[in-house]
Amino acid sequence: MLERQLIFDCIDLFSGNKKSKFYEKIFDTIDLSCIPEHPQSIRGPKGYSMHALFRAFIIMKCEKQRHITQLVDFLDNNRYLAYLCGFDVFKALPSYSVFQRFIRNIDNNQIKNLMKKQVLSLNKLGFIENSFISKVG
């Protein structure tokens, strides 16, 4: 554990590659305010951040991973990317069942609202044209 802490103290070792810069830019521009940070729970610990879990699924899709098990292994082997997602890399990362439960329980309307906001933001910045937007409403 101490070795991992010493390595993470030299964060420049991890943050300079193209892949980490790519994900930093994506995560900096995505507004996840339409998704609650933590699931509502009366009992037990608050669990993993829903924002971090969502960012992990962005990595899964960008890396063309088809299975949650691939994502779990990928994050375990790429701790800096897990850190960018918002996970505490000095603790256990989410298991397969945590990711599966997240996907099963997330409200589809939250994802639709997030996508709508992102498309409108890209349009406002000039990355996509109005003709690309079929229906926003």
N, CA, C and O atoms as a GROMACS GRO file, in nm:
protein
  548
    1MET      N    1   0.082  -0.119   0.000
    1MET     CA    2   0.000   0.000   0.000
    1MET      C    3   0.087   0.126   0.000
    1MET      O    4   0.056   0.221  -0.071
    2LEU      N    5   0.193   0.126   0.077
    2LEU     CA    6   0.282   0.241   0.084
    2LEU      C    7   0.347   0.266  -0.052
    2LEU      O    8   0.364   0.380  -0.094
    3GLU      N    9   0.385   0.157  -0.121
    3GLU     CA   10   0.446   0.172  -0.252
    3GLU      C   11   0.350   0.239  -0.349
    3GLU      O   12   0.389   0.325  -0.428
    4ARG      N   13   0.223   0.199  -0.344
    4ARG     CA   14   0.123   0.257  -0.432
    4ARG      C   15   0.106   0.406  -0.402
    4ARG      O   16   0.093   0.488  -0.493
    5GLN      N   17   0.108   0.442  -0.274
    5GLN     CA   18   0.096   0.582  -0.234
    5GLN      C   19   0.215   0.662  -0.287
    5GLN      O   20   0.197   0.773  -0.338
    6LEU      N   21   0.335   0.608  -0.276
    6LEU     CA   22   0.454   0.678  -0.325
    6LEU      C   23   0.448   0.698  -0.475
    6LEU      O   24   0.487   0.803  -0.526
    7ILE      N   25   0.400   0.598  -0.546
    7ILE     CA   26   0.388   0.611  -0.691
    7ILE      C   27   0.285   0.717  -0.727
    7ILE      O   28   0.309   0.797  -0.818
    8PHE      N   29   0.172   0.719  -0.658
    8PHE     CA   30   0.069   0.818  -0.689
    8PHE      C   31   0.111   0.959  -0.649
    8PHE      O   32   0.053   1.056  -0.697
    9ASP      N   33   0.211   0.971  -0.562
    9ASP     CA   34   0.263   1.104  -0.531
    9ASP      C   35   0.332   1.165  -0.652
    9ASP      O   36   0.342   1.287  -0.664
   10CYS      N   37   0.379   1.081  -0.742
   10CYS     CA   38   0.440   1.126  -0.867
   10CYS      C   39   0.336   1.114  -0.978
   10CYS      O   40   0.353   1.035  -1.071
   11ILE      N   41   0.230   1.189  -0.968
   11ILE     CA   42   0.115   1.177  -1.057
   11ILE      C   43   0.153   1.204  -1.203
   11ILE      O   44   0.084   1.158  -1.294
   12ASP      N   45   0.261   1.278  -1.225
   12ASP     CA   46   0.303   1.308  -1.362
   12ASP      C   47   0.339   1.182  -1.440
   12ASP      O   48   0.333   1.181  -1.563
   13LEU      N   49   0.376   1.076  -1.370
   13LEU     CA   50   0.406   0.950  -1.438
   13LEU      C   51   0.285   0.895  -1.512
   13LEU      O   52   0.301   0.826  -1.612
   14PHE      N   53   0.165   0.925  -1.463
   14PHE     CA   54   0.044   0.867  -1.518
   14PHE      C   55  -0.036   0.964  -1.605
   14PHE      O   56  -0.108   0.921  -1.695
   15SER      N   57  -0.024   1.092  -1.578
   15SER     CA   58  -0.114   1.188  -1.642
   15SER      C   59  -0.065   1.240  -1.775
   15SER      O   60  -0.132   1.322  -1.837
   16GLY      N   61   0.049   1.196  -1.822
   16GLY     CA   62   0.104   1.251  -1.945
   16GLY      C   63   0.068   1.177  -2.072
   16GLY      O   64   0.093   1.229  -2.181
   17ASN      N   65   0.011   1.059  -2.064
   17ASN     CA   66  -0.013   0.985  -2.187
   17ASN      C   67  -0.143   1.029  -2.255
   17ASN      O   68  -0.229   1.092  -2.193
   18LYS      N   69  -0.155   0.994  -2.382
   18LYS     CA   70  -0.269   1.039  -2.463
   18LYS      C   71  -0.402   0.988  -2.410
   18LYS      O   72  -0.501   1.060  -2.409
   19LYS      N   73  -0.405   0.863  -2.366
   19LYS     CA   74  -0.530   0.804  -2.319
   19LYS      C   75  -0.582   0.878  -2.196
   19LYS      O   76  -0.701   0.908  -2.187
   20SER      N   77  -0.494   0.907  -2.102
   20SER     CA   78  -0.539   0.976  -1.981
   20SER      C   79  -0.583   1.118  -2.013
   20SER      O   80  -0.680   1.167  -1.956
   21LYS      N   81  -0.513   1.186  -2.104
   21LYS     CA   82  -0.554   1.322  -2.146
   21LYS      C   83  -0.691   1.318  -2.213
   21LYS      O   84  -0.774   1.406  -2.190
   22PHE      N   85  -0.714   1.217  -2.295
   22PHE     CA   86  -0.842   1.201  -2.363
   22PHE      C   87  -0.956   1.191  -2.262
   22PHE      O   88  -1.056   1.262  -2.273
   23TYR      N   89  -0.940   1.104  -2.163
   23TYR     CA   90  -1.045   1.086  -2.064
   23TYR      C   91  -1.059   1.208  -1.972
   23TYR      O   92  -1.169   1.240  -1.929
   24GLU      N   93  -0.948   1.274  -1.942
   24GLU     CA   94  -0.956   1.397  -1.862
   24GLU      C   95  -1.044   1.500  -1.932
   24GLU      O   96  -1.128   1.564  -1.868
   25LYS      N   97  -1.025   1.516  -2.062
   25LYS     CA   98  -1.104   1.613  -2.137
   25LYS      C   99  -1.252   1.574  -2.142
   25LYS      O  100  -1.339   1.658  -2.125
   26ILE      N  101  -1.279   1.447  -2.165
   26ILE     CA  102  -1.418   1.402  -2.168
   26ILE      C  103  -1.485   1.426  -2.032
   26ILE      O  104  -1.594   1.483  -2.026
   27PHE      N  105  -1.420   1.385  -1.926
   27PHE     CA  106  -1.480   1.395  -1.793
   27PHE      C  107  -1.494   1.540  -1.748
   27PHE      O  108  -1.585   1.573  -1.672
   28ASP      N  109  -1.404   1.628  -1.794
   28ASP     CA  110  -1.414   1.770  -1.759
   28ASP      C  111  -1.532   1.837  -1.826
   28ASP      O  112  -1.584   1.936  -1.775
   29THR      N  113  -1.576   1.785  -1.940
   29THR     CA  114  -1.683   1.851  -2.015
   29THR      C  115  -1.822   1.794  -1.989
   29THR      O  116  -1.922   1.857  -2.023
   30ILE      N  117  -1.829   1.678  -1.929
   30ILE     CA  118  -1.960   1.615  -1.906
   30ILE      C  119  -2.020   1.668  -1.776
   30ILE      O  120  -1.958   1.664  -1.670
   31ASP      N  121  -2.143   1.717  -1.787
   31ASP     CA  122  -2.217   1.766  -1.671
   31ASP      C  123  -2.308   1.653  -1.621
   31ASP      O  124  -2.408   1.620  -1.685
   32LEU      N  125  -2.272   1.596  -1.509
   32LEU     CA  126  -2.348   1.483  -1.453
   32LEU      C  127  -2.448   1.526  -1.347
   32LEU      O  128  -2.490   1.445  -1.265
   33SER      N  129  -2.485   1.653  -1.347
   33SER     CA  130  -2.574   1.704  -1.243
   33SER      C  131  -2.714   1.641  -1.247
   33SER      O  132  -2.786   1.645  -1.148
   34CYS      N  133  -2.752   1.584  -1.361
   34CYS     CA  134  -2.885   1.520  -1.370
   34CYS      C  135  -2.886   1.380  -1.307
   34CYS      O  136  -2.992   1.319  -1.294
   35ILE      N  137  -2.769   1.331  -1.270
   35ILE     CA  138  -2.758   1.201  -1.202
   35ILE      C  139  -2.715   1.227  -1.058
   35ILE      O  140  -2.616   1.297  -1.036
   36PRO      N  141  -2.787   1.173  -0.960
   36PRO     CA  142  -2.746   1.196  -0.820
   36PRO      C  143  -2.608   1.137  -0.794
   36PRO      O  144  -2.572   1.033  -0.850
   37GLU      N  145  -2.531   1.203  -0.707
   37GLU     CA  146  -2.395   1.157  -0.676
   37GLU      C  147  -2.396   1.018  -0.612
   37GLU      O  148  -2.314   0.932  -0.645
   38HIS      N  149  -2.488   0.997  -0.519
   38HIS     CA  150  -2.497   0.868  -0.450
   38HIS      C  151  -2.641   0.821  -0.451
   38HIS      O  152  -2.733   0.902  -0.444
   39PRO      N  153  -2.662   0.690  -0.459
   39PRO     CA  154  -2.799   0.638  -0.456
   39PRO      C  155  -2.864   0.668  -0.321
   39PRO      O  156  -2.797   0.671  -0.217
   40GLN      N  157  -2.994   0.690  -0.324
   40GLN     CA  158  -3.065   0.715  -0.199
   40GLN      C  159  -3.078   0.584  -0.122
   40GLN      O  160  -3.128   0.484  -0.174
   41SER      N  161  -3.033   0.587   0.001
   41SER     CA  162  -3.039   0.467   0.084
   41SER      C  163  -3.065   0.508   0.228
   41SER      O  164  -3.001   0.599   0.281
   42ILE      N  165  -3.158   0.439   0.290
   42ILE     CA  166  -3.189   0.467   0.430
   42ILE      C  167  -3.090   0.395   0.520
   42ILE      O  168  -3.050   0.448   0.624
   43ARG      N  169  -3.052   0.274   0.481
   43ARG     CA  170  -2.962   0.195   0.562
   43ARG      C  171  -2.831   0.169   0.487
   43ARG      O  172  -2.825   0.176   0.364
   44GLY      N  173  -2.730   0.140   0.564
   44GLY     CA  174  -2.603   0.098   0.508
   44GLY      C  175  -2.517   0.213   0.459
   44GLY      O  176  -2.558   0.330   0.466
   45PRO      N  177  -2.399   0.180   0.411
   45PRO     CA  178  -2.307   0.283   0.361
   45PRO      C  179  -2.360   0.345   0.232
   45PRO      O  180  -2.446   0.288   0.165
   46LYS      N  181  -2.307   0.462   0.198
   46LYS     CA  182  -2.358   0.531   0.080
   46LYS      C  183  -2.312   0.466  -0.051
   46LYS      O  184  -2.370   0.494  -0.156
   47GLY      N  185  -2.213   0.383  -0.047
   47GLY     CA  186  -2.171   0.311  -0.168
   47GLY      C  187  -2.084   0.395  -0.259
   47GLY      O  188  -2.039   0.504  -0.222
   48TYR      N  189  -2.063   0.344  -0.378
   48TYR     CA  190  -1.978   0.412  -0.476
   48TYR      C  191  -2.054   0.529  -0.540
   48TYR      O  192  -2.176   0.529  -0.548
   49SER      N  193  -1.978   0.626  -0.584
   49SER     CA  194  -2.035   0.741  -0.654
   49SER      C  195  -2.098   0.696  -0.785
   49SER      O  196  -2.036   0.624  -0.864
   50MET      N  197  -2.222   0.738  -0.808
   50MET     CA  198  -2.288   0.705  -0.935
   50MET      C  199  -2.220   0.778  -1.050
   50MET      O  200  -2.219   0.730  -1.163
   51HIS      N  201  -2.162   0.894  -1.022
   51HIS     CA  202  -2.087   0.967  -1.125
   51HIS      C  203  -1.963   0.887  -1.166
   51HIS      O  204  -1.932   0.877  -1.285
   52ALA      N  205  -1.893   0.832  -1.068
   52ALA     CA  206  -1.774   0.752  -1.098
   52ALA      C  207  -1.812   0.626  -1.177
   52ALA      O  208  -1.742   0.589  -1.271
   53LEU      N  209  -1.921   0.563  -1.140
   53LEU     CA  210  -1.966   0.444  -1.212
   53LEU      C  211  -2.003   0.480  -1.356
   53LEU      O  212  -1.972   0.405  -1.449
   54PHE      N  213  -2.070   0.593  -1.374
   54PHE     CA  214  -2.108   0.636  -1.509
   54PHE      C  215  -1.984   0.664  -1.593
   54PHE      O  216  -1.976   0.624  -1.709
   55ARG      N  217  -1.885   0.734  -1.534
   55ARG     CA  218  -1.760   0.761  -1.606
   55ARG      C  219  -1.690   0.631  -1.644
   55ARG      O  220  -1.631   0.620  -1.752
   56ALA      N  221  -1.696   0.532  -1.557
   56ALA     CA  222  -1.635   0.402  -1.587
   56ALA      C  223  -1.701   0.338  -1.709
   56ALA      O  224  -1.633   0.277  -1.791
   57PHE      N  225  -1.833   0.353  -1.722
   57PHE     CA  226  -1.900   0.298  -1.839
   57PHE      C  227  -1.865   0.376  -1.966
   57PHE      O  228  -1.867   0.320  -2.075
   58ILE      N  229  -1.833   0.504  -1.953
   58ILE     CA  230  -1.783   0.578  -2.068
   58ILE      C  231  -1.651   0.517  -2.114
   58ILE      O  232  -1.629   0.498  -2.234
   59ILE      N  233  -1.564   0.487  -2.019
   59ILE     CA  234  -1.437   0.421  -2.053
   59ILE      C  235  -1.464   0.287  -2.118
   59ILE      O  236  -1.399   0.252  -2.217
   60MET      N  237  -1.558   0.211  -2.066
   60MET     CA  238  -1.591   0.080  -2.121
   60MET      C  239  -1.629   0.091  -2.268
   60MET      O  240  -1.584   0.013  -2.352
   61LYS      N  241  -1.713   0.190  -2.301
   61LYS     CA  242  -1.756   0.207  -2.440
   61LYS      C  243  -1.644   0.258  -2.528
   61LYS      O  244  -1.628   0.212  -2.641
   62CYS      N  245  -1.565   0.353  -2.478
   62CYS     CA  246  -1.454   0.407  -2.558
   62CYS      C  247  -1.347   0.302  -2.584
   62CYS      O  248  -1.283   0.303  -2.689
   63GLU      N  249  -1.329   0.212  -2.491
   63GLU     CA  250  -1.230   0.104  -2.506
   63GLU      C  251  -1.288  -0.017  -2.580
   63GLU      O  252  -1.220  -0.118  -2.598
   64LYS      N  253  -1.413  -0.005  -2.623
   64LYS     CA  254  -1.482  -0.112  -2.698
   64LYS      C  255  -1.487  -0.244  -2.621
   64LYS      O  256  -1.470  -0.352  -2.678
   65GLN      N  257  -1.509  -0.232  -2.492
   65GLN     CA  258  -1.523  -0.351  -2.409
   65GLN      C  259  -1.669  -0.394  -2.410
   65GLN      O  260  -1.759  -0.310  -2.398
   66ARG      N  261  -1.691  -0.522  -2.425
   66ARG     CA  262  -1.828  -0.572  -2.437
   66ARG      C  263  -1.884  -0.626  -2.306
   66ARG      O  264  -2.005  -0.644  -2.294
   67HIS      N  265  -1.798  -0.650  -2.210
   67HIS     CA  266  -1.842  -0.714  -2.086
   67HIS      C  267  -1.793  -0.636  -1.964
   67HIS      O  268  -1.685  -0.577  -1.965
   68ILE      N  269  -1.874  -0.637  -1.862
   68ILE     CA  270  -1.839  -0.568  -1.738
   68ILE      C  271  -1.712  -0.626  -1.678
   68ILE      O  272  -1.633  -0.553  -1.618
   69THR      N  273  -1.692  -0.755  -1.693
   69THR     CA  274  -1.570  -0.817  -1.638
   69THR      C  275  -1.446  -0.756  -1.702
   69THR      O  276  -1.343  -0.741  -1.636
   70GLN      N  277  -1.454  -0.722  -1.830
   70GLN     CA  278  -1.341  -0.656  -1.897
   70GLN      C  279  -1.316  -0.518  -1.836
   70GLN      O  280  -1.202  -0.478  -1.816
   71LEU      N  281  -1.423  -0.448  -1.807
   71LEU     CA  282  -1.411  -0.316  -1.745
   71LEU      C  283  -1.347  -0.326  -1.607
   71LEU      O  284  -1.257  -0.248  -1.574
   72VAL      N  285  -1.392  -0.420  -1.527
   72VAL     CA  286  -1.337  -0.438  -1.392
   72VAL      C  287  -1.187  -0.466  -1.400
   72VAL      O  288  -1.110  -0.406  -1.325
   73ASP      N  289  -1.146  -0.556  -1.488
   73ASP     CA  290  -1.004  -0.587  -1.504
   73ASP      C  291  -0.926  -0.465  -1.555
   73ASP      O  292  -0.816  -0.437  -1.508
   74PHE      N  293  -0.984  -0.394  -1.651
   74PHE     CA  294  -0.919  -0.277  -1.710
   74PHE      C  295  -0.894  -0.170  -1.604
   74PHE      O  296  -0.784  -0.115  -1.596
   75LEU      N  297  -0.994  -0.141  -1.523
   75LEU     CA  298  -0.977  -0.039  -1.419
   75LEU      C  299  -0.878  -0.084  -1.313
   75LEU      O  300  -0.802  -0.003  -1.260
   76ASP      N  301  -0.878  -0.213  -1.282
   76ASP     CA  302  -0.784  -0.265  -1.183
   76ASP      C  303  -0.640  -0.252  -1.233
   76ASP      O  304  -0.548  -0.231  -1.154
   77ASN      N  305  -0.620  -0.266  -1.364
   77ASN     CA  306  -0.486  -0.255  -1.422
   77ASN      C  307  -0.450  -0.114  -1.464
   77ASN      O  308  -0.335  -0.087  -1.499
   78ASN      N  309  -0.546  -0.023  -1.462
   78ASN     CA  310  -0.523   0.117  -1.499
   78ASN      C  311  -0.578   0.206  -1.389
   78ASN      O  312  -0.681   0.272  -1.405
   79ARG      N  313  -0.509   0.206  -1.278
   79ARG     CA  314  -0.559   0.275  -1.158
   79ARG      C  315  -0.572   0.426  -1.179
   79ARG      O  316  -0.658   0.489  -1.117
   80TYR      N  317  -0.489   0.485  -1.264
   80TYR     CA  318  -0.503   0.629  -1.287
   80TYR      C  319  -0.636   0.659  -1.355
   80TYR      O  320  -0.700   0.759  -1.323
   81LEU      N  321  -0.677   0.574  -1.448
   81LEU     CA  322  -0.807   0.595  -1.512
   81LEU      C  323  -0.920   0.573  -1.412
   81LEU      O  324  -1.022   0.642  -1.417
   82ALA      N  325  -0.903   0.478  -1.322
   82ALA     CA  326  -1.002   0.459  -1.215
   82ALA      C  327  -1.009   0.584  -1.128
   82ALA      O  328  -1.116   0.625  -1.084
   83TYR      N  329  -0.893   0.643  -1.103
   83TYR     CA  330  -0.887   0.768  -1.026
   83TYR      C  331  -0.960   0.880  -1.100
   83TYR      O  332  -1.033   0.958  -1.039
   84LEU      N  333  -0.940   0.888  -1.233
   84LEU     CA  334  -1.010   0.990  -1.312
   84LEU      C  335  -1.161   0.972  -1.307
   84LEU      O  336  -1.236   1.069  -1.310
   85CYS      N  337  -1.205   0.848  -1.299
   85CYS     CA  338  -1.349   0.822  -1.288
   85CYS      C  339  -1.404   0.877  -1.158
   85CYS      O  340  -1.520   0.919  -1.151
   86GLY      N  341  -1.322   0.876  -1.055
   86GLY     CA  342  -1.366   0.926  -0.925
   86GLY      C  343  -1.359   0.822  -0.815
   86GLY      O  344  -1.409   0.844  -0.705
   87PHE      N  345  -1.297   0.708  -0.843
   87PHE     CA  346  -1.284   0.604  -0.742
   87PHE      C  347  -1.162   0.630  -0.654
   87PHE      O  348  -1.064   0.689  -0.699
   88ASP      N  349  -1.170   0.586  -0.530
   88ASP     CA  350  -1.055   0.590  -0.439
   88ASP      C  351  -0.970   0.468  -0.471
   88ASP      O  352  -1.006   0.356  -0.438
   89VAL      N  353  -0.856   0.492  -0.535
   89VAL     CA  354  -0.775   0.380  -0.584
   89VAL      C  355  -0.698   0.310  -0.472
   89VAL      O  356  -0.633   0.208  -0.496
   90PHE      N  357  -0.706   0.363  -0.351
   90PHE     CA  358  -0.641   0.297  -0.239
   90PHE      C  359  -0.736   0.203  -0.166
   90PHE      O  360  -0.699   0.138  -0.069
   91LYS      N  361  -0.858   0.198  -0.214
   91LYS     CA  362  -0.958   0.105  -0.162
   91LYS      C  363  -0.999   0.011  -0.274
   91LYS      O  364  -0.957   0.028  -0.389
   92ALA      N  365  -1.080  -0.087  -0.241
   92ALA     CA  366  -1.127  -0.182  -0.343
   92ALA      C  367  -1.212  -0.109  -0.447
   92ALA      O  368  -1.296  -0.026  -0.414
   93LEU      N  369  -1.187  -0.141  -0.573
   93LEU     CA  370  -1.268  -0.085  -0.681
   93LEU      C  371  -1.400  -0.162  -0.689
   93LEU      O  372  -1.410  -0.272  -0.635
   94PRO      N  373  -1.500  -0.105  -0.755
   94PRO     CA  374  -1.630  -0.173  -0.764
   94PRO      C  375  -1.618  -0.310  -0.830
   94PRO      O  376  -1.538  -0.331  -0.921
   95SER      N  377  -1.699  -0.401  -0.782
   95SER     CA  378  -1.702  -0.536  -0.838
   95SER      C  379  -1.799  -0.543  -0.955
   95SER      O  380  -1.870  -0.447  -0.985
   96TYR      N  381  -1.801  -0.657  -1.018
   96TYR     CA  382  -1.894  -0.683  -1.128
   96TYR      C  383  -2.038  -0.656  -1.084
   96TYR      O  384  -2.114  -0.592  -1.156
   97SER      N  385  -2.074  -0.704  -0.966
   97SER     CA  386  -2.213  -0.690  -0.920
   97SER      C  387  -2.250  -0.544  -0.895
   97SER      O  388  -2.366  -0.506  -0.913
   98VAL      N  389  -2.155  -0.461  -0.853
   98VAL     CA  390  -2.183  -0.318  -0.833
   98VAL      C  391  -2.216  -0.252  -0.966
   98VAL      O  392  -2.313  -0.177  -0.977
   99PHE      N  393  -2.134  -0.280  -1.068
   99PHE     CA  394  -2.160  -0.223  -1.201
   99PHE      C  395  -2.292  -0.275  -1.258
   99PHE      O  396  -2.369  -0.199  -1.317
  100GLN      N  397  -2.318  -0.402  -1.240
  100GLN     CA  398  -2.442  -0.461  -1.291
  100GLN      C  399  -2.564  -0.400  -1.224
  100GLN      O  400  -2.664  -0.370  -1.290
  101ARG      N  401  -2.557  -0.381  -1.094
  101ARG     CA  402  -2.667  -0.319  -1.020
  101ARG      C  403  -2.686  -0.173  -1.063
  101ARG      O  404  -2.800  -0.126  -1.072
  102PHE      N  405  -2.577  -0.102  -1.088
  102PHE     CA  406  -2.585   0.036  -1.135
  102PHE      C  407  -2.661   0.045  -1.267
  102PHE      O  408  -2.751   0.127  -1.282
  103ILE      N  409  -2.624  -0.040  -1.362
  103ILE     CA  410  -2.689  -0.039  -1.493
  103ILE      C  411  -2.836  -0.078  -1.481
  103ILE      O  412  -2.922  -0.020  -1.547
  104ARG      N  413  -2.864  -0.175  -1.398
  104ARG     CA  414  -3.002  -0.220  -1.382
  104ARG      C  415  -3.090  -0.113  -1.317
  104ARG      O  416  -3.208  -0.103  -1.349
  105ASN      N  417  -3.034  -0.035  -1.226
  105ASN     CA  418  -3.114   0.058  -1.147
  105ASN      C  419  -3.114   0.202  -1.196
  105ASN      O  420  -3.197   0.282  -1.152
  106ILE      N  421  -3.024   0.239  -1.285
  106ILE     CA  422  -3.020   0.379  -1.328
  106ILE      C  423  -3.144   0.411  -1.411
  106ILE      O  424  -3.190   0.330  -1.491
  107ASP      N  425  -3.196   0.529  -1.390
  107ASP     CA  426  -3.316   0.574  -1.459
  107ASP      C  427  -3.280   0.612  -1.602
  107ASP      O  428  -3.193   0.696  -1.625
  108ASN      N  429  -3.346   0.551  -1.698
  108ASN     CA  430  -3.318   0.577  -1.839
  108ASN      C  431  -3.340   0.724  -1.874
  108ASN      O  432  -3.272   0.778  -1.961
  109ASN      N  433  -3.435   0.789  -1.807
  109ASN     CA  434  -3.460   0.932  -1.833
  109ASN      C  435  -3.340   1.018  -1.793
  109ASN      O  436  -3.316   1.121  -1.856
  110GLN      N  437  -3.266   0.977  -1.691
  110GLN     CA  438  -3.146   1.050  -1.652
  110GLN      C  439  -3.042   1.045  -1.764
  110GLN      O  440  -2.978   1.146  -1.795
  111ILE      N  441  -3.027   0.929  -1.825
  111ILE     CA  442  -2.932   0.915  -1.935
  111ILE      C  443  -2.978   0.995  -2.056
  111ILE      O  444  -2.897   1.060  -2.121
  112LYS      N  445  -3.108   0.991  -2.085
  112LYS     CA  446  -3.161   1.070  -2.197
  112LYS      C  447  -3.138   1.219  -2.176
  112LYS      O  448  -3.098   1.290  -2.268
  113ASN      N  449  -3.164   1.267  -2.054
  113ASN     CA  450  -3.142   1.409  -2.024
  113ASN      C  451  -2.995   1.447  -2.036
  113ASN      O  452  -2.961   1.554  -2.086
  114LEU      N  453  -2.908   1.358  -1.990
  114LEU     CA  454  -2.765   1.382  -2.001
  114LEU      C  455  -2.723   1.391  -2.147
  114LEU      O  456  -2.649   1.482  -2.185
  115MET      N  457  -2.770   1.297  -2.228
  115MET     CA  458  -2.736   1.298  -2.371
  115MET      C  459  -2.790   1.424  -2.439
  115MET      O  460  -2.721   1.484  -2.522
  116LYS      N  461  -2.910   1.464  -2.404
  116LYS     CA  462  -2.970   1.584  -2.462
  116LYS      C  463  -2.884   1.707  -2.429
  116LYS      O  464  -2.856   1.789  -2.516
  117LYS      N  465  -2.843   1.718  -2.302
  117LYS     CA  466  -2.760   1.831  -2.261
  117LYS      C  467  -2.626   1.830  -2.334
  117LYS      O  468  -2.576   1.936  -2.372
  118GLN      N  469  -2.568   1.712  -2.353
  118GLN     CA  470  -2.439   1.704  -2.421
  118GLN      C  471  -2.452   1.743  -2.568
  118GLN      O  472  -2.367   1.814  -2.621
  119VAL      N  473  -2.558   1.697  -2.634
  119VAL     CA  474  -2.580   1.732  -2.775
  119VAL      C  475  -2.600   1.882  -2.789
  119VAL      O  476  -2.542   1.944  -2.879
  120LEU      N  477  -2.680   1.941  -2.703
  120LEU     CA  478  -2.703   2.086  -2.709
  120LEU      C  479  -2.574   2.163  -2.681
  120LEU      O  480  -2.549   2.267  -2.742
  121SER      N  481  -2.493   2.113  -2.590
  121SER     CA  482  -2.365   2.176  -2.559
  121SER      C  483  -2.271   2.169  -2.679
  121SER      O  484  -2.204   2.267  -2.712
  122LEU      N  485  -2.265   2.053  -2.744
  122LEU     CA  486  -2.180   2.038  -2.862
  122LEU      C  487  -2.228   2.127  -2.975
  122LEU      O  488  -2.148   2.183  -3.050
  123ASN      N  489  -2.359   2.141  -2.988
  123ASN     CA  490  -2.416   2.230  -3.090
  123ASN      C  491  -2.378   2.375  -3.061
  123ASN      O  492  -2.340   2.449  -3.151
  124LYS      N  493  -2.389   2.414  -2.937
  124LYS     CA  494  -2.356   2.551  -2.897
  124LYS      C  495  -2.208   2.583  -2.921
  124LYS      O  496  -2.174   2.695  -2.958
  125LEU      N  497  -2.123   2.484  -2.901
  125LEU     CA  498  -1.979   2.502  -2.924
  125LEU      C  499  -1.941   2.491  -3.071
  125LEU      O  500  -1.827   2.518  -3.108
  126GLY      N  501  -2.036   2.452  -3.156
  126GLY     CA  502  -2.010   2.442  -3.298
  126GLY      C  503  -1.951   2.311  -3.345
  126GLY      O  504  -1.903   2.301  -3.458
  127PHE      N  505  -1.954   2.209  -3.260
  127PHE     CA  506  -1.899   2.080  -3.299
  127PHE      C  507  -1.995   2.000  -3.387
  127PHE      O  508  -1.953   1.919  -3.469
  128ILE      N  509  -2.125   2.025  -3.370
  128ILE     CA  510  -2.224   1.959  -3.454
  128ILE      C  511  -2.322   2.064  -3.504
  128ILE      O  512  -2.345   2.166  -3.438
  129GLU      N  513  -2.381   2.038  -3.621
  129GLU     CA  514  -2.474   2.132  -3.681
  129GLU      C  515  -2.617   2.101  -3.639
  129GLU      O  516  -2.648   1.993  -3.590
  130ASN      N  517  -2.703   2.200  -3.660
  130ASN     CA  518  -2.845   2.181  -3.628
  130ASN      C  519  -2.906   2.066  -3.708
  130ASN      O  520  -2.996   1.998  -3.659
  131SER      N  521  -2.857   2.043  -3.830
  131SER     CA  522  -2.911   1.935  -3.912
  131SER      C  523  -2.884   1.797  -3.851
  131SER      O  524  -2.955   1.701  -3.880
  132PHE      N  525  -2.781   1.789  -3.767
  132PHE     CA  526  -2.747   1.663  -3.701
  132PHE      C  527  -2.848   1.630  -3.592
  132PHE      O  528  -2.874   1.513  -3.563
  133ILE      N  529  -2.905   1.732  -3.531
  133ILE     CA  530  -2.998   1.714  -3.420
  133ILE      C  531  -3.136   1.685  -3.477
  133ILE      O  532  -3.200   1.774  -3.532
  134SER      N  533  -3.181   1.561  -3.463
  134SER     CA  534  -3.310   1.522  -3.522
  134SER      C  535  -3.427   1.572  -3.439
  134SER      O  536  -3.523   1.626  -3.493
  135LYS      N  537  -3.420   1.553  -3.309
  135LYS     CA  538  -3.530   1.595  -3.225
  135LYS      C  539  -3.478   1.619  -3.084
  135LYS      O  540  -3.427   1.528  -3.018
  136VAL      N  541  -3.490   1.741  -3.041
  136VAL     CA  542  -3.453   1.774  -2.904
  136VAL      C  543  -3.575   1.835  -2.840
  136VAL      O  544  -3.616   1.946  -2.876
  137GLY      N  545  -3.633   1.766  -2.749
  137GLY     CA  546  -3.754   1.820  -2.690
  137GLY      C  547  -3.810   1.731  -2.592
  137GLY      O  548  -3.913   1.761  -2.532
   0.00000   0.00000   0.00000
